[in-house]
């Protein structure tokens, strides 16, 4: 487990399915997420029970609030390749009452530090919808820089297309 002052990053458990189900069906939480086919709670429970172990290529961790003692989000490093020392990061805070207060920022820093120190990554990249200023602010605060813009590549739940920014972080750029 990776522990900070506000959050602990831990393996996802099958019992987390109820929270994840609630989050992916919340329009406010899923506003900027990549679309997916609807999934039932039973499907999410089964997926949780059959979840593969974390590996170098794909590390998925739950974000648990130390104060509340409950799961509040998910963070992952995926598509990692030791030959090039690069991975892509995804993060979301599903509990909207934890959108402020530094929970996402601390989880992001913990996961990036893990990627650089344990996985020996050289670069961590992510994609973010251009209109998601809250997330872009957090990413910049942690040290990510905007590398480029991909035009109209994200179709939101509103059916509209949105631009996305590619952002990246090198180890010396991480603001602890």
N, C-alpha and C positions, 0 to 999 in steps of 0.2 A: 504494500500500500504506500502511496505517496501522500504525505500529510502536510498541510500548511496551517495557517492560523484560522481560516474560515472553512476550508473544504478538505476532504480526503478523496483521493482517486482510488477506486477499488474495482475488482472484477465485477462484471454484470452477473447477477443471479437470476434464476428462473422466476423468483418472486417479484422481480422488478417489472415484469410484463404489464401489470395493471397500470403502473405509472407511465410507462412508455406508450401504452395504448391511449391513455388519456391525452398525453401530449401531442401525439401525431394526429389526433382528431380535433385538436383545438386550433381553430383558424388563426388565432393570434400567434401561437407558437410556431405553427407550420407555414406562416406567411412567406418566408424566404427559403424554405426547404425545397429540395428537388422533389417533384411530384412522384408519387408511387401509387401502385394499385391499392385499393382499400384492403386492409387486413383486419381480421377478426381478433378478438382477445384470445381465442383458442389457438389461432395461428401464431400469435406472438408468444404465447406460453410454450408452444411446441418448439418454436425457434429458440427460445431461451433455454429449454432443456437440451437442445441439440447444438447449442452454440459451440463452435470449435474453440479450442484453446487458443489463447493469445500467442502469436508468433512474431518473429521479427517483421514479417511482411504486413501484419495486421494486429494492432493492439487497440482493443476497445475497452474503455474504462467508464464506470459510473462516477458521477460527481455527487458526493454526499456532503450535505451541510453538517458541519460539526455541531453547530448550535441547535438545529432542528432534529438532527439524528435521522435524516431521511434522504433518499435519492432526489436530487434536484435537476440532474442533467446527464449528458453523455459527451465524452470526448474520445476521439480516436486518432491514431496515426496509421495510415493505410498506404498500400502500394510502396512500401519501403524496399529499397534495393541497396544491399551493402556495396555493390560494385560502384554505385555512384553517390551513395550517402545522402539520399534524398527521400522524403516522404511527404504525403499530403495529410493535412489536418482538417478534421471536422469537429465542430463543437456546437452544442446548444444547451441552454438552460430552459428546461421545460416548466419549471415552477415559476410562474410570472411574479410571484411575491419575492423572488430572489433575483430579479432582473437588475436591481440596484444593490449596491453595498459591496461590490468587489468580488463576488463569488466567481463569475466567469473569468475575470482578469486573473485571479489566483489560480484557477484550474488551468487556464491557458499557459501560464508561466510554469506550473508544475509539469505539465505534459511536455512542453518544449524543453525544459531542463532534463527530463527523462530521455527525450529523443537525442539530445546532444551528448549527455553523459553516459547513459547506459547503452543506447543503440549506436552511438558514435556517428550520428548523422552530421552532415555538413550544412544541409539546407532543409528547411521546413516550408512548404508552400500551402496555400489555401486559396479558395475561390469565394468571393462574397458579392452578393447582389449590390449594384451601385447605390440603390436607394436605402440600403440597410446601414444608415449612418451610425446607429448605436454600435453595431458590430465593428464597423470600420474604425471608429474611435478607439475601441478597446484594442484592436489589432495594432493600430499605430502606437498606442500607449505602451504596448509590450515590446515594440521595436520592428514590427512588420512594415515593409515598404511596398508601395504599389509598383508592380513591374509592367503591367499592361492592362488593357481593357478589351474584353471580348464582347462584341456588339450583339445585342438581342439574342443571347444564347440561353436565357432562363425564361421559361414560361411559368408565370405565377398562377396561383389558384384563381386569379381574376381573369385568366385567359390572355393577359397582356404579356408581351415579351419585354425583358429587362436586360440591360447590359450587366456584365459581371467584371469585377477586377480580379486579376491574379496578384496575390501578395506573397512575399517571401521573407524569410528571416534566416540570417546566418548567426552562428553561435555568438560572436562578439557583439552582435546587435541586440541581444536579449536584455531588456531592461528589468533587472531584478528589483 
